[in-house]
């Protein structure tokens, strides 16, 4: 009985296995995240394990890592340098926390403006429009204050 375990993919097969487009694979190759296989036959074949590497890249992107950070993580993948890996992840976590803090501020401000819009006189200019059009757009009114 023959062993039908596939050991290599064409670029199209690799793309399907990793659930990405062929152009994504080519882009990752240009960014040196994936190797460009050499060929003697004119047909490039890719090791099956590259599908896992592509999924790793996609998951890391979903967590907000840049492709440069992912490249660094991939370099560290086979090392014992957990401190370096932890440092990269810690920096990313700090960026996420900063972004969450900014999003909470935005949520609070929008909630405040919506409340002002609901409770202000129909004859007054909409507080949301006023706040967005304020000359100090970089500094929207603080909750508890009245829109200009």
VOBA-1610 file (N, C-alpha, C; in pm, whole numbers, padded with zeros to 5 digits, always signed):
BEGIN
Unk+00083-00117+00000Unk+00000+00000+00000Unk+00088+00124+00000Unk+00057+00221-00089Unk+00138+00341-00101Unk+00103+00441+00007Unk+00204+00518+00047Unk+00184+00626+00142Unk+00149+00752+00063Unk+00028+00805+00078Unk-00019+00919+00001Unk-00007+01050+00076Unk+00086+01058+00168Unk+00104+01181+00243Unk+00176+01281+00154Unk+00115+01397+00134Unk+00173+01500+00049Unk+00286+01571+00125Unk+00399+01588+00060Unk+00514+01653+00124Unk+00544+01789+00064Unk+00482+01819-00050Unk+00508+01948-00115Unk+00382+01998-00182Unk+00371+02130-00190Unk+00258+02196-00253Unk+00307+02283-00369Unk+00219+02304-00465Unk+00239+02413-00558Unk+00197+02540-00484Unk+00224+02656-00540Unk+00187+02779-00471Unk+00035+02788-00452Unk-00042+02742-00552Unk-00188+02743-00538Unk-00237+02651-00429Unk-00178+02532-00421Unk-00215+02438-00316Unk-00179+02493-00178Unk-00061+02557-00168Unk-00020+02616-00041Unk-00116+02727+00000Unk-00154+02809-00096Unk-00249+02918-00067Unk-00381+02862-00014Unk-00431+02760-00080Unk-00558+02699-00034Unk-00542+02635+00103Unk-00431+02568+00126Unk-00409+02502+00256Unk-00400+02603+00369Unk-00346+02720+00341Unk-00329+02822+00444Unk-00443+02923+00445Unk-00537+02908+00352Unk-00653+02997+00343Unk-00613+03142+00315Unk-00519+03159+00222Unk-00476+03292+00178Unk-00472+03290+00026Unk-00450+03405-00034Unk-00434+03413-00177Unk-00289+03390-00219Unk-00271+03357-00343Unk-00137+03337-00397Unk-00055+03465-00383Unk-00119+03580-00404Unk-00047+03708-00392Unk+00002+03732-00249Unk-00071+03681-00151Unk-00026+03692-00012Unk+00105+03616+00006Unk+00112+03498-00050Unk+00236+03419-00040Unk+00350+03493-00107Unk+00325+03546-00226Unk+00431+03621-00295Unk+00473+03744-00216Unk+00377+03812-00155Unk+00409+03929-00073Unk+00495+03888+00047Unk+00457+03782+00114Unk+00536+03733+00228Unk+00677+03694+00183Unk+00689+03642+00061Unk+00822+03609+00010Unk+00904+03737-00012Unk+00842+03839-00068Unk+00913+03966-00088Unk+00956+04027+00044Unk+00876+04005+00148Unk+00908+04056+00283Unk+01001+03963+00358Unk+01044+03854+00296Unk+01136+03754+00353Unk+01075+03680+00473Unk+00942+03672+00477Unk+00874+03595+00580Unk+00862+03448+00538Unk+00866+03426+00408Unk+00862+03291+00352Unk+00977+03276+00254Unk+01034+03156+00247Unk+01141+03134+00150Unk+01086+03124+00008Unk+01170+03160-00088Unk+01138+03139-00228Unk+01210+03010-00268Unk+01135+02904-00297Unk+01201+02777-00327Unk+01276+02783-00460Unk+01389+02719-00465Unk+01465+02706-00589Unk+01409+02589-00667Unk+01426+02596-00797Unk+01372+02489-00879Unk+01470+02451-00988Unk+01473+02325-01017Unk+01551+02276-01130Unk+01458+02238-01245Unk+01330+02221-01213Unk+01235+02171-01311Unk+01147+02281-01371Unk+01158+02402-01320Unk+01071+02509-01366Unk+00945+02522-01284Unk+00918+02426-01197Unk+00802+02431-01109Unk+00850+02442-00965Unk+00805+02543-00898Unk+00842+02560-00758Unk+00748+02478-00672Unk+00807+02410-00576Unk+00725+02337-00479Unk+00761+02388-00340Unk+00662+02387-00256Unk+00673+02442-00122Unk+00652+02332-00019Unk+00735+02327+00083Unk+00713+02228+00189Unk+00575+02248+00253Unk+00510+02140+00285Unk+00377+02144+00346Unk+00378+02225+00476Unk+00489+02221+00550Unk+00495+02292+00678Unk+00484+02443+00663Unk+00503+02495+00541Unk+00488+02640+00522Unk+00346+02687+00546Unk+00248+02599+00531Unk+00109+02636+00561Unk+00097+02676+00709Unk+00165+02604+00796Unk+00164+02639+00938Unk+00231+02774+00961Unk+00339+02800+00890Unk+00409+02928+00904Unk+00319+03043+00860Unk+00245+03024+00751Unk+00153+03128+00704Unk+00042+03150+00806Unk-00011+03043+00863Unk-00114+03058+00966Unk-00058+03131+01088Unk+00068+03104+01123Unk+00134+03176+01233Unk+00137+03326+01200Unk+00177+03359+01079Unk+00185+03500+01039Unk+00047+03565+01048Unk-00055+03498+00996Unk-00191+03555+00999Unk-00241+03573+01142Unk-00215+03475+01228Unk-00259+03488+01370Unk-00186+03603+01437Unk-00058+03617+01410Unk+00020+03726+01469Unk-00033+03861+01420Unk-00070+03869+01293Unk-00129+03992+01241Unk-00261+04023+01310Unk-00340+03920+01335Unk-00468+03939+01405Unk-00446+03995+01544Unk-00332+03964+01605Unk-00300+04017+01737Unk-00236+04155+01728Unk-00221+04206+01607Unk-00172+04341+01588Unk-00022+04353+01566Unk+00048+04241+01555Unk+00191+04249+01529Unk+00214+04297+01386Unk+00313+04383+01368Unk+00350+04427+01235Unk+00428+04315+01167Unk+00443+04325+01036Unk+00519+04222+00965Unk+00666+04224+01006Unk+00719+04341+01041Unk+00856+04346+01091Unk+00869+04273+01225Unk+00771+04293+01313Unk+00772+04222+01441Unk+00756+04071+01419Unk+00672+04035+01325Unk+00652+03893+01294Unk+00781+03832+01242Unk+00851+03905+01156Unk+00979+03856+01104Unk+01076+03831+01219Unk+01078+03922+01315Unk+01164+03905+01432Unk+01122+03782+01513Unk+00993+03765+01533Unk+00943+03648+01605Unk+00981+03519+01533Unk+00971+03520+01401Unk+01007+03401+01325Unk+01156+03369+01337Unk+01239+03472+01344Unk+01382+03449+01364Unk+01408+03387+01500Unk+01327+03426+01598Unk+01344+03376+01734Unk+01274+03242+01757Unk+01194+03199+01660Unk+01110+03080+01675Unk+01189+02958+01724Unk+01305+02936+01669Unk+01381+02817+01706Unk+01486+02843+01813Unk+01485+02962+01870Unk+01585+02993+01972Unk+01529+02967+02111Unk+01617+02976+02206Unk+01577+02965+02346Unk+01563+03102+02411Unk+01562+03206+02329Unk+01560+03343+02380Unk+01416+03387+02410Unk+01361+03327+02513Unk+01224+03362+02551Unk+01212+03506+02597Unk+01319+03560+02653Unk+01316+03700+02699Unk+01292+03793+02581Unk+01356+03769+02469Unk+01337+03853+02351Unk+01195+03840+02297Unk+01144+03717+02295Unk+01007+03694+02250Unk+00908+03763+02344Unk+00932+03749+02473Unk+00847+03812+02573Unk+00851+03964+02560Unk+00969+04020+02531Unk+00981+04166+02514Unk+00896+04216+02397Unk+00901+04143+02286Unk+00821+04182+02170Unk+00672+04175+02204Unk+00630+04068+02269Unk+00490+04053+02307Unk+00449+04157+02411Unk+00538+04190+02502Unk+00507+04291+02605Unk+00490+04429+02542Unk+00574+04461+02446Unk+00560+04589+02376Unk+00426+04595+02304Unk+00388+04484+02242Unk+00260+04479+02171Unk+00145+04493+02270Unk+00156+04428+02385Unk+00051+04439+02487Unk+00038+04583+02534Unk+00147+04652+02553Unk+00142+04792+02595Unk+00073+04878+02488Unk+00101+04850+02362Unk+00034+04923+02253Unk-00116+04896+02254Unk-00154+04771+02280Unk-00295+04735+02287Unk-00362+04808+02403Unk-00296+04811+02516Unk-00354+04879+02633Unk-00370+05029+02608Unk-00273+05089+02542Unk-00282+05231+02507Unk-00400+05254+02413Unk-00413+05167+02315Unk-00523+05180+02220Unk-00657+05161+02290Unk-00665+05064+02381Unk-00789+05043+02457Unk-00825+05167+02538Unk-00726+05227+02600Unk-00748+05348+02678Unk-00802+05459+02587Unk-00741+05474+02470Unk-00789+05574+02374Unk-00932+05543+02330Unk-00961+05416+02306Unk-01095+05377+02265Unk-01198+05403+02375Unk-01159+05381+02500Unk-01250+05411+02612Unk-01279+05561+02618Unk-01179+05643+02596Unk-01200+05788+02594Unk-01294+05827+02480Unk-01275+05767+02364Unk-01362+05795+02250Unk-01505+05752+02280Unk-01519+05634+02340Unk-01652+05584+02375Unk-01721+05680+02471Unk-01648+05726+02572Unk-01706+05817+02671Unk-01748+05948+02605Unk-01661+06001+02518Unk-01693+06127+02452Unk-01814+06113+02360Unk-01818+06006+02281Unk-01932+05987+02192Unk-02061+05966+02270Unk-02054+05892+02379Unk-02171+05872+02463Unk-02222+06005+02518Unk-02126+06087+02562Unk-02161+06219+02615Unk-02226+06305+02506Unk-02169+06306+02387Unk-02224+06388+02279Unk-02362+06338+02237Unk-02381+06208+02232Unk-02513+06154+02198Unk-02616+06195+02303Unk-02577+06186+02430Unk-02668+06229+02537Unk-02703+06377+02522Unk-02602+06460+02493Unk-02629+06603+02474Unk-02724+06626+02356Unk-02704+06547+02251Unk-02790+06560+02133Unk-02934+06524+02168Unk-02951+06420+02248Unk-03085+06375+02286Unk-03155+06474+02378Unk-03079+06546+02459Unk-03140+06632+02561Unk-03136+06781+02527Unk-03071+06818+02416Unk-03064+06962+02384Unk-03189+07003+02307Unk-03210+07131+02302Unk-03324+07188+02233Unk-03314+07158+02084Unk-03428+07132+02022Unk-03431+07103+01879Unk-03389+07224+01797Unk-03402+07344+01857Unk-03365+07466+01785Unk-03212+07490+01789Unk-03145+07433+01885Unk-03000+07451+01897Unk-02929+07364+01794Unk-02812+07409+01754Unk-02731+07330+01663Unk-02696+07198+01731Unk-02692+07093+01655Unk-02664+06962+01710Unk-02528+06962+01780Unk-02524+06920+01906Unk-02397+06919+01981Unk-02288+06832+01916Unk-02330+06727+01849Unk-02232+06641+01784Unk-02165+06716+01670Unk-02246+06781+01587Unk-02192+06859+01475Unk-02107+06974+01527Unk-02153+07040+01632Unk-02078+07151+01691Unk-01942+07104+01740Unk-01940+06991+01808Unk-01814+06940+01864Unk-01718+06899+01752Unk-01771+06837+01648Unk-01684+06795+01538Unk-01633+06912+01456Unk-01710+07020+01453Unk-01670+07137+01376Unk-01598+07242+01457Unk-01575+07216+01586Unk-01509+07313+01673Unk-01369+07344+01621Unk-01325+07469+01642Unk-01192+07509+01597Unk-01084+07434+01672Unk-01114+07384+01789Unk-01018+07303+01864Unk-01058+07157+01851Unk-01065+07111+01724Unk-01110+06974+01698Unk-01021+06871+01765Unk-00895+06906+01787Unk-00806+06810+01852Unk-00837+06798+02001Unk-00915+06893+02053Unk-00951+06890+02194Unk-01102+06902+02206Unk-01175+06793+02187Unk-01321+06798+02199Unk-01361+06832+02341Unk-01480+06883+02358Unk-01526+06920+02491Unk-01524+06799+02585Unk-01491+06824+02708Unk-01485+06719+02808Unk-01625+06688+02858Unk-01649+06563+02895Unk-01779+06528+02950Unk-01812+06619+03068Unk-01937+06660+03072Unk-01979+06750+03180Unk-01979+06894+03135Unk-01903+06927+03031Unk-01905+07064+02978Unk-02010+07069+02867Unk-02041+07188+02824Unk-02139+07204+02717Unk-02066+07224+02586Unk-02122+07173+02479Unk-02060+07189+02348Unk-02067+07336+02309Unk-01972+07382+02228Unk-01973+07521+02183Unk-02094+07552+02100
//
